[in-house]
Amino acid sequence: MSKEAIAKKAEIVDGVTKEFTDASAAIVVDSRGLTVAEVTDLRKQLRDAGVKMEVIKNKILVRAAEKAGFDGMEEVFSGPSAVAFSDEDPVAPAKILKSFADSNDKLEIKGGVIEGKVADVDKINVFATMPSREDLLAMLANEFLSPVRDVAYALQAVVDQKGAEDAA
């Protein structure tokens, strides 16, 4: 192999390594058997959530994962592999891929990395059931507003009671 080809492959490995280290989630799937329309639909769902999916050669994935410090992923990188990378929300790719896999048995989740830790299929499925970041923020805001709301209800009850006493 020529030096240029080796340098090109090393550059590709470095790029994938950077994607692994920068991603809050990188989930590996086997999409063998999906039609072009199904893959297009899956990619659109992922893209709408800020997730990109790439088909990458297993040797490159193995080298990039080792370089990024994610040991023990060799089994995940067997057979056809596509990787869904999310830089922001670690739950989004898990939710989308799990939902798609539930409705289409040809998509198989093989494993991945979530928040810097190697994750098996079971851990990815747990993440898929978690609320999204937006849902968690809404729940938190609701908890912060709860005491204010309680005070407003108490004050309104006092006003209502005062109004009933004045009317009587």
C-alpha atoms as a printed R data frame, in Angstrom:
    type eleno elety resid chain resno       x      y      z
1   ATOM     1    CA   MET     A     1   0.000  0.000  0.000
2   ATOM     2    CA   SER     A     2   1.321  3.433 -0.879
3   ATOM     3    CA   LYS     A     3   2.209  6.061  1.685
4   ATOM     4    CA   GLU     A     4  -0.556  8.310  0.360
5   ATOM     5    CA   ALA     A     5  -3.180  5.595  0.883
6   ATOM     6    CA   ILE     A     6  -1.913  4.894  4.401
7   ATOM     7    CA   ALA     A     7  -1.961  8.615  5.210
8   ATOM     8    CA   LYS     A     8  -5.500  8.920  3.803
9   ATOM     9    CA   LYS     A     9  -6.723  5.991  5.941
10  ATOM    10    CA   ALA     A    10  -5.011  7.430  9.030
11  ATOM    11    CA   GLU     A    11  -6.771 10.733  8.357
12  ATOM    12    CA   ILE     A    12 -10.123  8.940  8.112
13  ATOM    13    CA   VAL     A    13  -9.444  7.082 11.384
14  ATOM    14    CA   ASP     A    14  -8.557 10.392 13.061
15  ATOM    15    CA   GLY     A    15 -11.818 11.926 11.820
16  ATOM    16    CA   VAL     A    16 -13.908  9.031 13.131
17  ATOM    17    CA   THR     A    17 -11.959  9.106 16.418
18  ATOM    18    CA   LYS     A    18 -12.861 12.794 16.782
19  ATOM    19    CA   GLU     A    19 -16.523 11.992 16.075
20  ATOM    20    CA   PHE     A    20 -16.458  9.315 18.805
21  ATOM    21    CA   THR     A    21 -14.846 11.609 21.374
22  ATOM    22    CA   ASP     A    22 -17.035 14.636 20.542
23  ATOM    23    CA   ALA     A    23 -20.305 12.689 20.476
24  ATOM    24    CA   SER     A    24 -22.535 12.444 23.523
25  ATOM    25    CA   ALA     A    25 -23.847  9.238 21.916
26  ATOM    26    CA   ALA     A    26 -22.642  7.003 19.103
27  ATOM    27    CA   ILE     A    27 -24.922  4.032 18.468
28  ATOM    28    CA   VAL     A    28 -23.976  1.253 16.081
29  ATOM    29    CA   VAL     A    29 -26.689 -0.496 14.084
30  ATOM    30    CA   ASP     A    30 -26.971 -3.145 11.402
31  ATOM    31    CA   SER     A    31 -29.359 -1.864  8.759
32  ATOM    32    CA   ARG     A    32 -28.986 -4.848  6.440
33  ATOM    33    CA   GLY     A    33 -32.248 -5.629  4.684
34  ATOM    34    CA   LEU     A    34 -33.799 -2.171  4.963
35  ATOM    35    CA   THR     A    35 -35.124 -0.700  1.748
36  ATOM    36    CA   VAL     A    36 -33.802  2.600  0.428
37  ATOM    37    CA   ALA     A    37 -37.074  4.270  1.445
38  ATOM    38    CA   GLU     A    38 -36.782  2.905  5.004
39  ATOM    39    CA   VAL     A    39 -33.154  4.052  5.350
40  ATOM    40    CA   THR     A    40 -34.096  7.461  3.950
41  ATOM    41    CA   ASP     A    41 -36.940  7.732  6.477
42  ATOM    42    CA   LEU     A    42 -34.633  6.706  9.338
43  ATOM    43    CA   ARG     A    43 -31.957  9.194  8.288
44  ATOM    44    CA   LYS     A    44 -34.585 11.974  8.089
45  ATOM    45    CA   GLN     A    45 -35.848 11.198 11.603
46  ATOM    46    CA   LEU     A    46 -32.277 11.216 12.907
47  ATOM    47    CA   ARG     A    47 -31.340 14.402 11.025
48  ATOM    48    CA   ASP     A    48 -34.430 16.199 12.392
49  ATOM    49    CA   ALA     A    49 -33.144 15.400 15.902
50  ATOM    50    CA   GLY     A    50 -29.620 16.653 15.121
51  ATOM    51    CA   VAL     A    51 -28.167 13.158 14.718
52  ATOM    52    CA   LYS     A    52 -26.104 12.061 11.738
53  ATOM    53    CA   MET     A    53 -25.777  8.464 10.589
54  ATOM    54    CA   GLU     A    54 -22.785  7.195  8.637
55  ATOM    55    CA   VAL     A    55 -21.834  3.825  7.205
56  ATOM    56    CA   ILE     A    56 -18.188  3.248  8.130
57  ATOM    57    CA   LYS     A    57 -15.886  0.287  7.501
58  ATOM    58    CA   ASN     A    58 -15.426 -1.948 10.534
59  ATOM    59    CA   LYS     A    59 -11.611 -1.787 10.498
60  ATOM    60    CA   ILE     A    60 -11.792  1.999 10.656
61  ATOM    61    CA   LEU     A    61 -14.365  1.809 13.469
62  ATOM    62    CA   VAL     A    62 -12.210 -0.626 15.467
63  ATOM    63    CA   ARG     A    63  -9.107  1.561 15.127
64  ATOM    64    CA   ALA     A    64 -11.014  4.769 15.893
65  ATOM    65    CA   ALA     A    65 -12.723  3.267 18.960
66  ATOM    66    CA   GLU     A    66  -9.400  1.986 20.307
67  ATOM    67    CA   LYS     A    67  -7.766  5.356 19.652
68  ATOM    68    CA   ALA     A    68 -10.651  7.103 21.451
69  ATOM    69    CA   GLY     A    69 -10.208  4.783 24.444
70  ATOM    70    CA   PHE     A    70 -13.324  2.649 23.955
71  ATOM    71    CA   ASP     A    71 -11.941 -0.853 24.342
72  ATOM    72    CA   GLY     A    72 -13.992 -4.007 23.898
73  ATOM    73    CA   MET     A    73 -16.106 -2.850 20.979
74  ATOM    74    CA   GLU     A    74 -14.700 -5.318 18.436
75  ATOM    75    CA   GLU     A    75 -17.806 -7.527 18.711
76  ATOM    76    CA   VAL     A    76 -20.055 -4.540 17.969
77  ATOM    77    CA   PHE     A    77 -18.143 -3.827 14.764
78  ATOM    78    CA   SER     A    78 -18.935 -7.086 12.976
79  ATOM    79    CA   GLY     A    79 -21.073 -7.281  9.884
80  ATOM    80    CA   PRO     A    80 -22.448 -4.174  8.195
81  ATOM    81    CA   SER     A    81 -22.238 -1.202 10.555
82  ATOM    82    CA   ALA     A    82 -23.800  2.226 10.500
83  ATOM    83    CA   VAL     A    83 -23.151  4.661 13.344
84  ATOM    84    CA   ALA     A    84 -25.552  7.356 14.555
85  ATOM    85    CA   PHE     A    85 -23.582 10.232 16.130
86  ATOM    86    CA   SER     A    86 -25.265 12.820 18.361
87  ATOM    87    CA   ASP     A    87 -23.239 15.766 19.638
88  ATOM    88    CA   GLU     A    88 -25.921 17.186 21.929
89  ATOM    89    CA   ASP     A    89 -28.638 14.828 23.150
90  ATOM    90    CA   PRO     A    90 -27.502 11.318 24.177
91  ATOM    91    CA   VAL     A    91 -31.114 10.134 24.398
92  ATOM    92    CA   ALA     A    92 -32.297 11.186 20.907
93  ATOM    93    CA   PRO     A    93 -30.498  8.552 18.798
94  ATOM    94    CA   ALA     A    94 -31.389  5.808 21.267
95  ATOM    95    CA   LYS     A    95 -35.082  6.781 21.192
96  ATOM    96    CA   ILE     A    96 -35.272  7.073 17.407
97  ATOM    97    CA   LEU     A    97 -33.329  3.883 16.670
98  ATOM    98    CA   LYS     A    98 -35.217  1.851 19.299
99  ATOM    99    CA   SER     A    99 -38.566  3.076 17.993
100 ATOM   100    CA   PHE     A   100 -37.557  2.311 14.404
101 ATOM   101    CA   ALA     A   101 -36.205 -1.130 15.382
102 ATOM   102    CA   ASP     A   102 -39.450 -1.930 17.228
103 ATOM   103    CA   SER     A   103 -41.479 -1.227 14.095
104 ATOM   104    CA   ASN     A   104 -38.968 -2.773 11.679
105 ATOM   105    CA   ASP     A   105 -37.257 -6.020 12.683
106 ATOM   106    CA   LYS     A   106 -34.548 -5.604 10.021
107 ATOM   107    CA   LEU     A   107 -32.794 -2.854 12.003
108 ATOM   108    CA   GLU     A   108 -30.608 -4.273 14.755
109 ATOM   109    CA   ILE     A   109 -29.011 -2.139 17.460
110 ATOM   110    CA   LYS     A   110 -25.582 -3.629 18.172
111 ATOM   111    CA   GLY     A   111 -24.136 -1.343 20.860
112 ATOM   112    CA   GLY     A   112 -22.325  1.952 21.120
113 ATOM   113    CA   VAL     A   113 -20.968  4.699 23.318
114 ATOM   114    CA   ILE     A   114 -23.131  6.936 25.504
115 ATOM   115    CA   GLU     A   115 -21.631  9.864 27.399
116 ATOM   116    CA   GLY     A   116 -18.099  8.493 27.101
117 ATOM   117    CA   LYS     A   117 -18.880  4.935 28.217
118 ATOM   118    CA   VAL     A   118 -19.269  1.796 26.147
119 ATOM   119    CA   ALA     A   119 -22.934  0.741 26.171
120 ATOM   120    CA   ASP     A   120 -24.487 -2.583 25.304
121 ATOM   121    CA   VAL     A   121 -27.948 -3.012 23.778
122 ATOM   122    CA   ASP     A   122 -29.637 -3.198 27.197
123 ATOM   123    CA   LYS     A   123 -28.143  0.127 28.317
124 ATOM   124    CA   ILE     A   124 -29.130  1.748 25.026
125 ATOM   125    CA   ASN     A   125 -32.693  0.475 25.509
126 ATOM   126    CA   VAL     A   126 -32.730  2.050 28.997
127 ATOM   127    CA   PHE     A   127 -31.642  5.382 27.496
128 ATOM   128    CA   ALA     A   128 -34.370  5.008 24.858
129 ATOM   129    CA   THR     A   129 -37.028  4.983 27.592
130 ATOM   130    CA   MET     A   130 -35.691  8.114 29.299
131 ATOM   131    CA   PRO     A   131 -37.381 11.467 28.720
132 ATOM   132    CA   SER     A   132 -35.670 13.779 26.258
133 ATOM   133    CA   ARG     A   133 -33.654 16.796 27.368
134 ATOM   134    CA   GLU     A   134 -36.564 19.109 26.569
135 ATOM   135    CA   ASP     A   135 -38.968 16.947 28.596
136 ATOM   136    CA   LEU     A   136 -36.571 16.947 31.559
137 ATOM   137    CA   LEU     A   137 -36.220 20.730 31.374
138 ATOM   138    CA   ALA     A   138 -40.018 21.088 31.276
139 ATOM   139    CA   MET     A   139 -40.330 18.835 34.340
140 ATOM   140    CA   LEU     A   140 -37.680 20.880 36.153
141 ATOM   141    CA   ALA     A   141 -39.393 24.165 35.285
142 ATOM   142    CA   ASN     A   142 -42.686 22.740 36.501
143 ATOM   143    CA   GLU     A   143 -41.080 21.807 39.828
144 ATOM   144    CA   PHE     A   144 -39.636 25.300 40.206
145 ATOM   145    CA   LEU     A   145 -43.028 26.887 39.492
146 ATOM   146    CA   SER     A   146 -44.953 24.562 41.807
147 ATOM   147    CA   PRO     A   147 -44.374 26.593 45.040
148 ATOM   148    CA   VAL     A   148 -45.283 29.843 43.269
149 ATOM   149    CA   ARG     A   149 -48.448 28.238 41.924
150 ATOM   150    CA   ASP     A   150 -49.357 26.956 45.412
151 ATOM   151    CA   VAL     A   151 -48.976 30.466 46.879
152 ATOM   152    CA   ALA     A   152 -51.132 31.913 44.076
153 ATOM   153    CA   TYR     A   153 -53.865 29.317 44.774
154 ATOM   154    CA   ALA     A   154 -53.735 30.101 48.517
155 ATOM   155    CA   LEU     A   155 -54.003 33.839 47.873
156 ATOM   156    CA   GLN     A   156 -56.904 33.289 45.474
157 ATOM   157    CA   ALA     A   157 -58.676 31.173 48.100
158 ATOM   158    CA   VAL     A   158 -58.269 33.990 50.643
159 ATOM   159    CA   VAL     A   159 -59.648 36.527 48.119
160 ATOM   160    CA   ASP     A   160 -62.582 34.239 47.293
161 ATOM   161    CA   GLN     A   161 -63.332 33.701 50.984
162 ATOM   162    CA   LYS     A   162 -63.151 37.464 51.660
163 ATOM   163    CA   GLY     A   163 -65.509 38.082 48.740
164 ATOM   164    CA   ALA     A   164 -67.997 35.510 50.081
165 ATOM   165    CA   GLU     A   165 -67.906 37.072 53.567
166 ATOM   166    CA   ASP     A   166 -68.503 40.551 52.151
167 ATOM   167    CA   ALA     A   167 -71.445 39.311 50.092
168 ATOM   168    CA   ALA     A   168 -73.075 37.708 53.134
